Amino acid sequence: MNDEEDIFRDAVKGVKPLKIKSPKIQKTVNKPKPIAKKFLEDEKKALLDTLSDDFITSENESGEELRYLKKGHSPDILNKLKKGYWVTQKSIDLHGLISEEAKAYIVNFIGECKKKKIRCIKIIHGKGLRSFNKEPVLRNKVKNWLAQKDEVIAYIEAPRHDGGSGAVLVLLKEY
């Protein structure tokens, strides 16, 4: 032991703990519940498995520009999203990721945003300029994955100054 510990032990040698029954003290004494890591892993895998790469959305799409609006929502949402009515609160960049990594990243990201009550996000998927056939592989997959997520209300191609055709702005449900 060092000198400071010895001095402290000498100073508190005869001290007896107080016997106070306080709800505040009792709450801090309780141990946190254990986290079932296997359950969380299984839940993540199940979320990933719900997103199909074969799912193709054509709903509310016009031409080349990415647009999606879940059924039952006002078309004004797309215009508001485009005009920046909702401020982008968080973003992720999928550059350099393969499809499976990108899918897992998106699922985890949306889950975290849901927990933190984040509504508007940006997903940068890239334009595909460095891909094998110079085609935007992730762009098409991202739009289909997002359309399958219950949390997603709408998405649009980002404005030019915010990534343009290489990114999407996504509006999530309010929790």
Secondary structure per residue as TSV (DSSP state, phi and psi in degrees):
chain	resnum	aa	ss	phi	psi
A	1	M	-	360.0	155.6
A	2	N	-	-98.6	175.1
A	3	D	H	-61.4	-39.8
A	4	E	H	-63.7	-41.4
A	5	E	H	-65.0	-41.9
A	6	D	H	-62.4	-42.8
A	7	I	H	-63.7	-43.2
A	8	F	H	-63.3	-48.6
A	9	R	H	-59.3	-40.2
A	10	D	H	-64.3	-39.3
A	11	A	H	-68.0	-32.7
A	12	V	T	-108.4	15.2
A	13	K	T	-55.4	-46.1
A	14	G	T	-96.4	8.5
A	15	V	-	-78.7	137.2
A	16	K	-	-114.9	139.3
A	17	P	-	-63.8	145.6
A	18	L	-	-73.7	146.0
A	19	K	-	-105.5	79.1
A	20	I	-	-108.6	131.5
A	21	K	-	-100.8	92.4
A	22	S	-	-122.2	133.9
A	23	P	H	-59.5	-35.6
A	24	K	H	-65.3	-44.0
A	25	I	H	-67.9	-42.3
A	26	Q	H	-61.6	-38.0
A	27	K	H	-64.3	-39.0
A	28	T	H	-73.4	-23.9
A	29	V	H	-76.9	-32.2
A	30	N	S	-59.3	136.9
A	31	K	-	-77.1	145.7
A	32	P	-	-68.1	152.1
A	33	K	-	-68.1	143.1
A	34	P	-	-67.3	149.2
A	35	I	-	-97.7	124.5
A	36	A	-	-81.3	92.9
A	37	K	H	-62.3	-39.3
A	38	K	H	-64.5	-40.2
A	39	F	H	-61.1	-44.2
A	40	L	H	-63.8	-40.0
A	41	E	H	-62.7	-44.7
A	42	D	H	-63.4	-38.8
A	43	E	H	-64.8	-42.1
A	44	K	H	-62.4	-43.4
A	45	K	H	-63.1	-41.6
A	46	A	H	-62.5	-40.5
A	47	L	H	-63.3	-41.0
A	48	L	H	-64.8	-41.3
A	49	D	H	-67.2	-21.4
A	50	T	T	-75.3	-17.3
A	51	L	S	-93.3	115.0
A	52	S	-	-94.5	138.3
A	53	D	S	-77.7	-15.7
A	54	D	S	-89.8	-9.5
A	55	F	-	-69.3	131.5
A	56	I	-	-127.2	126.0
A	57	T	-	-103.7	138.4
A	58	S	-	-126.7	-1.0
A	59	E	T	-61.3	125.2
A	60	N	T	58.8	27.9
A	61	E	-	-101.0	143.2
A	62	S	B	-131.9	116.4
A	63	G	T	61.1	-139.1
A	64	E	T	-85.5	-24.9
A	65	E	B	-70.4	133.9
A	66	L	-	-75.4	126.3
A	67	R	E	-150.7	139.2
A	68	Y	E	-152.6	138.2
A	69	L	E	-139.0	122.9
A	70	K	-	-64.2	141.8
A	71	K	T	-56.0	141.4
A	72	G	T	92.5	1.4
A	73	H	S	-111.4	153.0
A	74	S	-	-68.1	136.2
A	75	P	T	-61.6	-18.5
A	76	D	H	-61.0	-25.9
A	77	I	H	-58.9	-42.2
A	78	L	H	-62.5	-43.3
A	79	N	H	-64.8	-42.9
A	80	K	H	-64.1	-39.7
A	81	L	H	-64.3	-42.5
A	82	K	H	-64.4	-37.7
A	83	K	T	-85.5	0.0
A	84	G	T	83.2	24.5
A	85	Y	S	-57.6	-40.6
A	86	W	S	-100.8	130.1
A	87	V	-	-78.9	135.0
A	88	T	-	-67.2	118.7
A	89	Q	-	-94.8	-28.6
A	90	K	E	-151.3	156.3
A	91	S	E	-146.6	158.1
A	92	I	E	-132.1	154.7
A	93	D	E	-120.5	120.9
A	94	L	-	-96.0	4.6
A	95	H	T	-52.9	133.0
A	96	G	T	85.1	-3.8
A	97	L	-	-92.6	147.5
A	98	I	-	-84.5	168.2
A	99	S	H	-52.6	-49.9
A	100	E	H	-63.3	-39.4
A	101	E	H	-65.3	-43.0
A	102	A	H	-63.7	-41.8
A	103	K	H	-61.4	-47.6
A	104	A	H	-62.2	-40.6
A	105	Y	H	-62.9	-43.7
A	106	I	H	-65.5	-45.8
A	107	V	H	-59.1	-47.2
A	108	N	H	-64.6	-42.0
A	109	F	H	-62.7	-47.0
A	110	I	H	-64.9	-38.2
A	111	G	H	-61.0	-43.7
A	112	E	H	-65.2	-41.2
A	113	C	H	-63.1	-38.8
A	114	K	H	-61.4	-45.5
A	115	K	H	-62.0	-37.8
A	116	K	T	-91.3	5.8
A	117	K	T	59.1	39.0
A	118	I	-	-88.3	132.6
A	119	R	-	-101.4	-40.2
A	120	C	E	-118.2	123.9
A	121	I	E	-130.6	162.6
A	122	K	E	-122.6	132.9
A	123	I	E	-116.7	117.6
A	124	I	E	-94.1	112.3
A	125	H	-	-106.3	-13.4
A	126	G	-	88.6	168.4
A	127	K	-	-101.1	-5.0
A	128	G	S	84.6	14.0
A	129	L	T	-66.2	-26.0
A	130	R	T	-102.9	6.7
A	131	S	S	-80.2	167.6
A	132	F	T	-52.9	-52.2
A	133	N	T	-99.2	13.9
A	134	K	S	59.7	29.8
A	135	E	-	-112.8	145.6
A	136	P	-	-77.8	84.1
A	137	V	H	-62.2	-51.4
A	138	L	H	-67.0	-32.0
A	139	R	H	-54.7	-50.2
A	140	N	H	-69.6	-38.0
A	141	K	H	-68.2	-42.3
A	142	V	H	-59.5	-45.7
A	143	K	H	-62.4	-37.2
A	144	N	H	-74.4	-38.0
A	145	W	H	-63.8	-44.7
A	146	L	H	-62.7	-38.2
A	147	A	H	-65.0	-23.4
A	148	Q	H	-86.8	-14.9
A	149	K	-	-81.2	128.1
A	150	D	T	-62.9	-32.4
A	151	E	T	-69.9	-20.5
A	152	V	E	-86.2	122.1
A	153	I	E	-89.6	-45.1
A	154	A	E	-158.5	159.8
A	155	Y	E	-149.7	154.0
A	156	I	E	-138.8	159.2
A	157	E	E	-64.6	137.7
A	158	A	-	-65.1	149.9
A	159	P	-	-60.3	157.9
A	160	R	G	-52.2	-43.4
A	161	H	G	-70.9	-10.3
A	162	D	G	-114.4	14.3
A	163	G	T	123.4	-16.6
A	164	G	G	53.2	-133.7
A	165	S	G	-72.1	-1.3
A	166	G	G	-96.7	7.5
A	167	A	E	-154.4	159.0
A	168	V	E	-129.0	145.1
A	169	L	E	-98.3	131.2
A	170	V	E	-122.4	133.4
A	171	L	E	-104.4	123.7
A	172	L	E	-99.6	158.9
A	173	K	-	-58.9	154.0
A	174	E	-	-87.3	129.8
A	175	Y	-	-120.6	360.0
